[in-house]
Amino acid sequence: MSAPSDPRAPPADLPTRWLNRNVLGAGLTSALGDFGYETASVVLPGLLAALGIPAAALGTIEGLADAVSSLTKLAAGYLADRLGRRKLLVCVGYALTPFGQALMALSVGWPLILLGRTIGWFGRGLRGPLRDAILAESITAETRGRAFGFHRAADSIGAVAGPLLGVVLLAALQSVLPADAARPFRWVLWLTLIPGAFSVLAFAALVRDDRSIATPEALFWRSLRELPRSFRSYLGAVGLFGAGDFAHTLLILAATQLLRARFGVAHAAEIAGLLYVLRNLVQTACSYPLGALADRIGPHRVLVGGYAFGVITAMLTAVAFLAESAALRLALLIPVFAFAGAYVATEDAIEAALAAHFVPSRLRNIGYGVLGATNGVGDLISSALVGALWTAVSAPVAFLAAAAIMLGGTAVMAKVPVPAEEA
């Protein structure tokens, strides 16, 4: 008698069309979620500047939020295995993000901003690995790059439209509410709750998860030990690069500070927001083509190239701080945000697609959780490090340090052997 199949494994009769209901549903959900989340991200540095909160505080806020997100990602896959309720957990994760943004809108100092950002990142940590696992099991290995690329492109469309509308609203509100520098930022944060609520409804209505069952006997540490050694090498390269991959709210803050003397804080924040929109436009434009290229030449090569763009981003940011004229600074900031969009598109689409080559289907919940946690730990280190060096030493030193770490991660990733995908 043949051995029973693993009920957590995807069936052999996956749909031949990669653009299926789950891919479309997850894409729409992410577009709505990022419409709200990225709008909050683009106005957060301006709110901090209006409240007189320094760069070190932003680095600490982003770093601690990343730490919570990391632990959540690590636990999310295990929790999904125990409960068999991936879809419900993803919906809860999407709901927590707008709740955190509401707390930031109420803040008068950094503690409530920290709490709100942490709750929002807890939600992102809970939903991300499980959503990626559902996606990976909804498509064939041959089309995985395109499916993840499409999903990240849809995600980025919301990340473009939201901040762009946020900048427009910010400009309008600043003319109506000139007496209170922080109040326009608060109003924009309140408005982000609308797309956040619709993101929850979209995932609940459109995405199906027919292959998630409860396995209450699953043991956390045993599942970790079962992850392949080749996957651990991959995680090491991802983690090293991530230790220099700072939160891009620091790029927005950098642009605001670099342009503040010439344009004033309000207009500098608007320009920084538009530059962030440029970053998201580039990310949107690159996501699907990069995924299709990964299906053609292999995801490993594409990921290494994307990591190199990250190194260039950090180096150009350091150079921008050394420039003396506002015109030269602005000219340098444009490619900074463009390269940032290109490498984030690569990370988001290709890291998840490549991970499936290392991890068998029965371990993908926990595998994607560990991948997300590894990225989160790297973000914690990088954001706190860049913020601290920026405040204690100088901005050029901070971003050059980030570039050096990312260069090391790129070199290690180039040497990681990629096995044939396990069933």
N, C-alpha and C positions, 0 to 999 in steps of 0.2 A: 504494500500500500504506500502511496506517495505521501510525503510529509505535508501537513497543512500549510497553506500559504500564510504569509504575514498579513493580517487584515489591515495594517497601517500602510502597506505598500500600495502604490498606484497601480491600477489595473493595466493590462496590456493594451486594451482598446481605447487609448487616449484619442481625443478628437484630432483629426488630421489638420484641421484649420486652427492655427495658433490664435487667431483673433476671435476667441469664443466669449461666452457670457461672463465667465469669471475674469478674464483679462479686461474686458470692457468695464465690468462693474468695479473692479479694483482700481482701474484707471480713473473713472469718474469720481470715485470716493477720494482718491489721493489728490485729484485736481481741486475738489472742494476743500479738503482738509488743508492743503498747502495754500489755498487762496487766503484762508484765515491766518494760518500759522506764520507764513512768510510775511504777511502784512504786519503782524505783530513784531516779527524780527526786525523789519526795516525801520519801524518807529521806535523800537526799544532804545537804541543808542542815543537818539535825540531826546527821549524822555530822561535818560540818565544825565545827559548834558544839561538839560533844563533844571534838573534837581541838584546839579553840582556834584554828581557821583563820579569818581575817577576811573581810569581805564583798568586799574588793578581790581576794582570791585566788579567790573563787567567780566573780566577774566575769571574771577573767583565764582561769580554767579553761574557763568556758562560751564565752568569746570565741575562744580558741585552738581549742577543739574545733569551733566553728562555722567557723573558717577552713579547717580540714582538710576538713570536710564540704563547704564551698563548692567547693574545688578538685576534690574527688571528684565532685560533681554535674556540674561542668563537663566533666570527663573521661568520665563514665559514658556519656553519650549517644554520644560519638565512639567509645568503646571498643565499645559495642554495635553500632554501624554497621560497625566493622572486623571484629568476630568473629561477629556474628549470633547471639549467645547471651544474649539479654536475660534469659530465665528463670533460667539458671544464675547470672548475675551478681546477680539479685535474691535468690536463695537464699543466696548467699555473704554478701550484705549483711545479711540477717536473722540469719545465724549469728554474725557478728562482734559484734553488740550484746550478747548474753549473755556472750560471752567478755570484753568490756570490763568488764561488771558484776562478773565474778569477780575481776578485778584490783582494782577498787575495794573489794571485800569484804576483800581482803588488805592494804589500805593502812594505814599508820600515820602518814602525812603527806600533803601535797598532791601530791608528784611522781607517785606511783602512781595517785592519783585522776585527775590530769591525763591520764596515759597511758591509763587505762581509759576515761575519758570520750571521749578522742580516738578510740580504736579503735571505740567504740560509735557515735560520730557519723560516722566513716568508713563504717561499715556502713550507716547511715541515708542518707548521701549517695550511696552506690553504688546502693541499691535504689529510692529514692524516684522519681527522674525516669523510670527504666525501667518501674517498675510503673505510673506514671501514663500513660506512652505506650501500654502494653499496654491499659490501661483505655480510653483515648480511642479506640483502634482497635477496641474490642469493642462499641461502641454507636453509635447515630446522633447527629447533632448536635442534634436536637430533644429528646433525652432525656439529654443529657450532664450537665446540672445535677443531675437526680435521681440518676443513677448515681454521680457523684462525691459528692453529698450523702449517699447511702446508705453509700458506702464510708467516708466520714469519720465518720458516725454509728456504724458498727460499730467503727471505730478507737477512738472515744471511749468505747464501752461497756467495752472493755478498760481504757481509761484511768480509768474510774470504779471498776470492780470491783477492779483491782489496788491502787491506792492505799488504797481503803477496807479491803481485807484487810490491807494493809501496816500501816495505823494500828492495827488490832485486834491484829495480831501484835506490833507494837512495844510496845503497852501491856502485853500479856501477858508478853513477854520482859523488860521493864524490871522487873516484879515478881519474876521468877525470877532475873534477873542484875543485881541492884542495884549490885554493887560496881564494875562496869566500864561506864562511860557509853557507850562506843562499841560494845560487843559486841552489844547488841540490833540496832543498825543493820546490823552485818555479817551477822547471821543472816538478816535480811530480804533483803539483797542476794543471799545464796546461794540463797534460795528463788526469786528471780526467774529463775533459769536454767531452771526447768522449763517455764513457758509460752514462753520464748524458743526452746527446742528444738522445741516443738510448732509454733511459727509457721513454721519452716523446712519441716517435714514437710507442713503444710497447703498452702503455696504449691506445693511440688513435686508434690503429689498432685492438686490441684484446678484449677490455672490452666493454660490452654493458650496457647501463643504460636506460632501457625502462620504469622505474617506477618513474622517476623524472619529475614532472610537476611544472610549475610556480604557486605560490600562493601569488600574490602581496598583498593580504590583511593580510598576516601574520604579527603579531606584536611581536617584540622581547621580551619585558618584559612580555607580556601575555604568550608567549611560555615558558619562564623560570618559570613562576608561575605554569604552568600546569605540570611541571615535578613532579613525585611522591615523597612524603616525604621519602619513603624508599630509593630512589635513592640519595637524599640529604645526608642521613646517610652514604651511600656507598662512596659518594664523599668526605665526611669528613675524612673517614679512608684513602682513596687514597691520599688526600692532606696532611695529617699528615705524612704518610710514605714518600711522595715525598719531604717534607721539609728537610729530611735528605739524600735523594737520589741524591747525587752530580753527575755532568757530569763526564763521565769516561775518558775524556781528562785529568782530574786531576789525575786519576790513571796512565795514560801514563807519565805525568809529574813527578809523584811520583817515578815511576820506573826509569826514566831518571836521576833524582837527586840522588836516592839511589845508582845507579850503576856508576855514573859519575866519582867518585874518582878512582875507580878501572879500568874502561874501557875507560875513556875519553868520551866527549859529543857525538861524532859521533857514536861510537860503543854502547854506552849506549842507544842512541835513537833507534838504530837498534834492540837491545834486547827488549826494551820497545815495539817497534812495533810488534815483534814476540809474545810477551806476549799478546798483544791486539788481535793478530790473534788467539791465544789459547782461549781467551775469546769468540771470535766470533765462533770458532769451537764448543765450548761447547754449545753456544747458538743455533747453527744450529742443533746439535745432540739432544738437549733437546726439541726443540719447538714442533715438531709433537707428540712425546710420551707424553708430558705434556698435549697437547690438547686432545689426545685420552684418557688419564687418567681422564681429566676433564669431558669428555662425560660419563665416566664410574662411577666415584664416586662423581661428582659434582665439578664445577669450584671453589666454595668458599674454600674448603679444600686445593685445589692445590695452590690457590693464597696465602693463609696464609703461607703455607710451603715455597713458593718462597720468600715471604717477609723475612722470617727467614734467608734465604741465604744472603739477602742483609745486615742484621745486622752482620753476620759473615764476610762478605767482608770488611766492614768498620773497624771492630775490628782487623782483621789480618793486614790491612794496617797500623794501628797505631802501632802494635807490630813490623812490619818490620822496621819502623823508629827508634825503640828502639834497634834493633839488631846492634851489633858492627861490625861484619864481613860481607864482600861482599857476601861470600858464603851463609851465613845464610839469608841475605836479599833476595838473588835470590831464595833460597829454599822457603821462605815465599811468595814471589811474585807469584810463580806458582799457589798455591791454591787461592790466592787473585783473580787472573784473572779468574780462573776456577769457583769459586763461583759467581763472577760477571756475567759470561755468563749464569749460571743457573738461577739467579734471574731475569736478564733482559729478558730471554726467557719466564719466567712465567709472568712477567708484560705485555710484548708485546702481548702475545697470550691470556692470561686469563682475564686480565682486560677488554678488549674489548668484549670478549665472555660473561663474567658475566654481563656486563652492559645491555645487551639485556634482561636479566631477570627482570630488574627494569623498563625499559622504553618501552611504547607501540610504535608500528611501526610508527604511525603518528608523533611521537616526536623524532625519532631517529636521524635525521639530527642535530637538536639542542642539543639532549642528548649527542651524541658523541663529538660535539663541546665543550660542558661544561666539559665533562670528559677530553678531551685533554687540555683545558684551566687549569683545576685543576692540572693536571700533570705539566703543564708548569710553573704555579705559584710556585709549590713545587720545581721545578728545579731551578727557579730563586733564591729562598731563600737558597736552599742547596748549590748551586755552589758559590754564593757570600759569604755565611757564612763560608764554608770550606776554600775558598781562603783567606778571611780576617783573620780568626783564624790562618791559616797556616803562614801567613806573620807576624801578630802582636804577636802571642803567640808561637805556635809550631805546627808542623805537627801532632804529636800524639794527642794533644788536639783537633785539628780540626776533625780528623777522629773518635775519641771517641765520640765527640759531635754528629756527624752524626749517629753513631751507636745507641746512646741513643734515638735520635728522631725517627729513623726507628723502634726501638724496641717498642716505644709507638704506632706507626702506625700499627705495626703487632698485638699488643694486641687489639687495637680498631677494626681492621678488623675482628679478630676472633669472636667478639661479634655482628657484623652486621647481622641481620636476612635477609635471602634471600627469597623473595616471589616467588610464581609460576609465570612464564613468562606471561606478559600481551599481549593480541592480538593487 
